[in-house]
């Protein structure tokens, strides 16, 4: 579910523009284009002005409806061209039908006391478009400015969030505690199993190489994350042995999809941090995808005798990143024996947003 406050601006917020614009258009249109003919026909100025006001209200509301529909269908900055084309088509069809039908009714009931000429039909449509074009341009100009500012503001905010996440990942996600445990494990392996110690060093180097290469990037591919998490898991498995298991069932068609780097590592580390690990009751972590571009990270719950206090910072950081990317919400579910996090996988459009 997308956050409403960060979705593209669909409402027009044009109360004052309508209150001032409708009477102004009605008065100017009547005086400039119709008053001379009305005087010759002996039509009351009050009657002409009232009808001009009613016609302007109907025309303005029809224009607003087209603008609203165009924004709902094509809300993004990169969709400006199809949005404008949609509005042009809407205005062309709707206004011609409105003006022709209105004059036809006038002619049918002899409202003005004389028959309506073909010239009057043509003039009515032209006059309508002379006022519609600047009105629509004002609406679109205001909309483009708001969208540009919103995109700029969110991009700047995301940059700050990325800087903070880099610090958080160095302090918490790959914490000094993890490094200390890894070095302790390595120390024991050097004397007991030199070949395995050499393999362990390679995996540890792979983990930190990934950190250096990807931690400053806003997004990385799922394939990179999976390769990294397997190297990270090998380090955990060296430490915990058969007390921890990792099952990955991800369709290769999703390998090119994107997500923030270290997302999987953070979730795996949280699973280890908050659960007991033992060979008799291994901690099982599963990673899989579904048919609608979602990635699931699940782990069994093995409660520790001394629970670890947590403020939820890690999950909050992940959720905030997806919110700033204007993507569906990260969903967390927990039962008595399972903890699950659902992560929406991003397409390349999200990366375009970050780099423009």
C-alpha positions, 0 to 999 in steps of 0.5 A: 500500500502506498503512502498517500502523502507521498503519492502524485498530486491528483487533487486540483486545490483550485478553489480560489482559481475557480471563484475568481476565474469563472466570473472573469471568463464569463464577463469577458467572454460575453462582453468581447464576443457576444454583447454587440450581437445581443444589443442588436437582437435586443437581448437583456444584458442581465439575461445574457450575463447569467446564461454566460455564467452558467455556461462558463461553470459547465465548461469549467467543470468539464475541463476540470473533470478531464484534467483529473482523469488525465492525472489519475491515468498519467500522474508522473513527470515522465508521463507529461506527454501522454497526460497532455495528449489525453487532455487535448483529446478530452477537451476537443470532444467534450467541449465541441459536444457541450457547445453544439448541444447547448446551442441546439437546445437554445435553437430548439426552444427559441430561447434567444428569440431568434434562430441560431446560425451556423456562424454562431455554432462555429464561433461558440466552439472557437471562443470556448477553446480560446479560454480553455487553452490558457486555463488548462495551461495554468492547471498543468503549469501548477501541477508540473511545478508541484511534481518537480518540487516533490520529486526533488524534495524526496530525492534529497531526503533519500540521499540523507537517508542513504548516508545515515543507512551507511553509518547504521550498516557499519555500526549495526548491520555488519557490527563490530560484534560480528567482526569480533566473532568472525575473527575468533572463529578464524583464530580457532580454525587456523590451528585446527583446520588451516584449509578451512581457515583459508576458505573462511578468509575468502568468504569474509573478504567476499562479505566486506568486498560487497559492503565496499562495492554496494553500500553506497548504492541506493539499489542493487540486484536481487542476484547480487544480494543472494550471492552476498547472503550465501557468503554471509551465511557460510560465515554463520554456518562456520560459527554455528554448524548444524544449528542454522540452515538457509533455504533459497527458492527464488525464480531466476526471472527475478534476479534482475529486480532491485532492492536496497543493498544489505536488506537480506543481510539485515533480516538474516542477522536479526533472525540469528540475533533474536533466536536460539541456535542449536543443532537439536533445533536448528534455526531455519531461514527461508528466502523465496519469491511469489508470482507478483514480484514479492520476496519473502524472508522467513525464519523459525522462532526459537526463543532465547532464555534471555531475550534480546532487547530491540527497538526495531531500527533495522526494519524501520530503516528498510520500510523508510527506504521503500516509502521514499521509493514510492513502492508498496509497503514492507509487510511483517507478520509473526506467528508463534513459530514463524517470523516473516517479512515480505519485500516488494521487488523493484523494477528499473523505474525505481532506479530511474527515480533515484538518478534523475 
